[in-house]
Amino acid sequence: MIINLKDPNLYNNRELSWLQFNTRVLKQAQDTSLALLERLKFLAIYGTNLDEFYMIRVAGLKKLFSAGVIVSGADRLTPLQQLMDIRQYLHQEQQVVEFCMTDIFKSLEQEGIFVKKYKELNIAEKKIVTKKFFEGIYPIIIPIAVDATHPFPHLNNLSFGIIVKLLDKDDTTVERFGIVRVPRVLSRFVQIAEGTYVPVEDVVAEHIEDIFPGYQLLKSVPFRITRNADIAIEEEEADDFLEILEEGLKLRKKGEIVKLEVGSNADNEIIDFFNSHINVFKHDIYTFHTILNLSSLWQIVGNKDFAHLLNEPFNPKLLPPLSSNENIFSILDTQDVTLYHPYESFEPIVRMIQTAAKDPDVVTIKMTLYRAGPQSPIVQALMSAAEAGKQVTVMVELKARFDEENNLIWAKALEKAGAHVIYGIFGFKVHAKATLITRRTNGKLKQYAHLGTGNYNQSTAKIYTDISYLTSKDEITNDLTRFFHFLTGFSKKGKLEKLYMAPAQIKPKLLSLIANETRKGKEGEIIAKMNSLVDDDVIRALYKASQAGVKIELIVRGVCCLKPGIEGVSDNIRVTSIIGKYLEHARIFYFKSTAPHIFISSADWMPRNLMRRIELLTGIDDKESADRLLRILQLQCTDNTLSHELQSDGSYHKVKIDADQQAINNHKIIEEYMIKMHKALKKESPNYVQQLAERLLKDS
């Protein structure tokens, strides 16, 4: 029987799969075995994720619906069907969110952390709040009358405030509506003691009659809006790309409002008044019985007085050969180095750039920057290198979503320092993570490369799992030279010899690697770790491999449109998602029958990465590095503590530990392994530490 692999029933919907991912984040917040502020942190992450989902994905679906687009994916769901399913899913899940928040807040009270309504405060606490209001809130908030002579104001994306209904004390027949905007410079909660917080809207509402003198407060309702935040830039419309981006960032604040959140005391009159001005579809209005803006919970999570209610922090380790004081270029002259962040420190990558900036033998530094962070020692080093007269070339991706403004600042600073800055490639995002340093040694040029799966961002390198690969191999550095020439010049081919570059090379290479395993049948094996799996062609290739008997393990953190476990189609495919202490961000691929059999990449298996971005795929020839990466994959495949397994119906079930099984938490195991390695380093030789590493990893 021939099975049609284009059958829509064989594919999960991308948007609904993403919602399942965020539900897994929410389940972490519900996990009572976790420290309390860890649970609150996951609730904040859930809220931040949902904001971005509405700003980008839901806004995009609304555009497709308005444009009359009927079908948008392999599952063949229309934009309208997807919007309906999303709204139903989120309205149902909202009750879970509210119950979870209430449960966490009650538990926090046992630890001395209180989130109180104003009416719950005692007299002394109310005096403190009143003092804080007049000293720090009253001068900053913005009261806005709304009537025939006062037009409804423009509200920026993620604006937060209070809708008020007022009675004129001089003429009790007159009722008026107004808004109090609460600017983001104000904290979400007013802290009145070491662990006591009051929502700012409660404090403001209590003083409405001070804000609107001569009026009596009849009703106040907190609100929050979400706008379409995707920047659609028509690059051909102007020569100056920076100018277009700056204009696009301004427009982001004015995008269509796609979601309205209101407090539980909102009645139809209040909602009708407000919505008559912002025009949000009724099913995109969410009424919350708990506080609005889950992402604001970071304020409480960040209270250092209660750090004991968080996971014990792990300090990334420096291990051989990078733990010595030996010059990093001398080390790379003799061996390749692979690092697994955040277990291993990102500091050697920073040090490599800083060393290159000061090294008189370094001639050029070339680098891609996607998300560098607001205070980047790497960018500072690049600026120093440029000011010292070195040739510094930096590809700053100005279209890195939600980091555009920050990247724009760095781009201008780098240019001012004398660096050659490239502002993107026409029609593509540059998502590759690569650095190439050229030194003059004994009259000859020698090059050193860093290739990674994550961004050059010291902050996220402490919480994202990523791979760094450092090498001086000519076949890699020669390809990177061609890669940077492609970025800075003109090229219609852009083909590399050892590396693979999207959009021309990565997808064909992946399909070829999968096809090779398919030919091996039951002898074939694939393990692939990524953030998202969406591409139809890749999914169909994996289905064919499964049909041929290839054993396939997929570790997909987020969206997965492939359905495992379908008889005759995907019986041999297992899909798991790991959600835990660290955000799984590395892309590592293993193909048993290929040489090399391990690859790392900046690219997920999505059309946008494979066809609409500049990405890199790197084969790891170095045996020690390849073996190490394979052991990481194998360990994650056996994780039965942080893993959720995808079912054929699109749902996820937490992997259960059988009575005779040992609990395997890959995050914890690798932390413990790194601690043992680091302790051994203080007592033994680097060679002994390397031997210990081999033994520990095999045991794991």
KAJO-V530090 format. One line per field, one symbol per residue. phi: phi as a letter, one per 40 degrees, with the letter a starting at -180 (. if undefined). psi: psi as a letter, one per 20 degrees, with the letter a starting at -180 (. if undefined). burial: 1 if it has 9 or more other ideal C-beta (glycine too) atoms within 8 Angstrom, else 0. Layout:
# KAJO-V530090
phi->???
psi->???
burial->???
This chain:
# KAJO-V530090
phi->.cccccddccbccdccccccccccccccccccccdccccccccccdccdcdccccbccdccccccccgccbbaccgccdccccccccccccccdccdcccccccccccccbgbbbbcdcccccccccccccccccbbdcbcbcbcbaccbccccbcdgcbabcbbbbcccaccbbbbabbcbccccccbccbadbbbbdcccccccbdcccbdgbbccabbcaabbbcbcccbccccacccccccdcccccdcbcdcbabbbccccbcccccdcccbbfcddcbbbbbcbccgccccddcdccccbcccbdccbcdbbbdccccccdccccccbacbbbbcccbccddcccccccccccccccbbbabbbbcgcbbccccccccccccgccbbbccccbcdgbdccccccdcccccchccbbbhbdgbccbcbabbbbbbbfgbcbbbbbbbcbccbcccccbbcabbbbabcdccccccdcccccccbbacbgcbcbcbbcccbccdccccccccccccgcccabbbbacabbdcccccccdccccchccbbbbbcbcbccbcgcdgbbdcbbbbbbbacbccbcbbbbbdcbbcbbbbacbccbdcccbbbcbbbbcbccccccccccccccccccdbbbcbbccccgcbbcccccdccccbbcccccdcccccccccccbbcdccccccddcccccc
psi->pppojjphijpqpgghhghhghhhghhhhioiiqqghgghghhgggggghghgghfgghghhggghijpgpjrhijpqhgggggggggghhghhhggggggggggghhhijjppoqqgiiqrgghhggggghghhiggihropoqoahinqprpprpkqqappqpqpohhnjioqqqrqopnqiiqqhqopirgkpqpphhggghhkhihhmqjqpphqppqrpqprojpoopnhiiqhohgggghhhhghhijrppiqppqrijprhggggggiihhmpphijppppiaqqmhhiihgghjoiikhijrqpqpoqqorqjjirjqphhhgihiqqppqoqjhqqihhgghgggghhhoiipgqppqpogoirhnohghghhgggghijqopppoooijopijggghgggghggghijqoppkrppiqpoiqoqqpppqopliqppqpqpprirrmohghiiipprppppqjphhghghhghghhghibppigkprghrppqihhgghgghggghghghiciiqppppprhqohpgggghhhghgghijpppppnogdpoiqorjppigkhjpppqpppbhqooiqopppohjqoqipqqqiprmqhhhhhjqorqpppohogggghghhhgghghhipjgiqppprijirppppqoqhjqppoohggghghghggghghhihrqhggggghgggghgg.
burial->0000100101111111111111111111110001011111111111111111111111111111100000011110111001111110111011011101111110111010111101001000110111011000110110110100000000101111111111110000000111111100010011010011111111111111101100101011111111111110001000001101110110111010111111100100011011100101000111110011111111111010010011000001111111000001101100011111111111011111111110100111111111111001111011111100010111111111001101110111111010101111000111111111111100000111111111111101110111111111100111111111111000000001001111101110111011111101100111111111111101111111111111111111111111111100111111111111010111111111110111111111110011111111111101001101111111111011111111100101001000000001111011101111110110000101110110011001
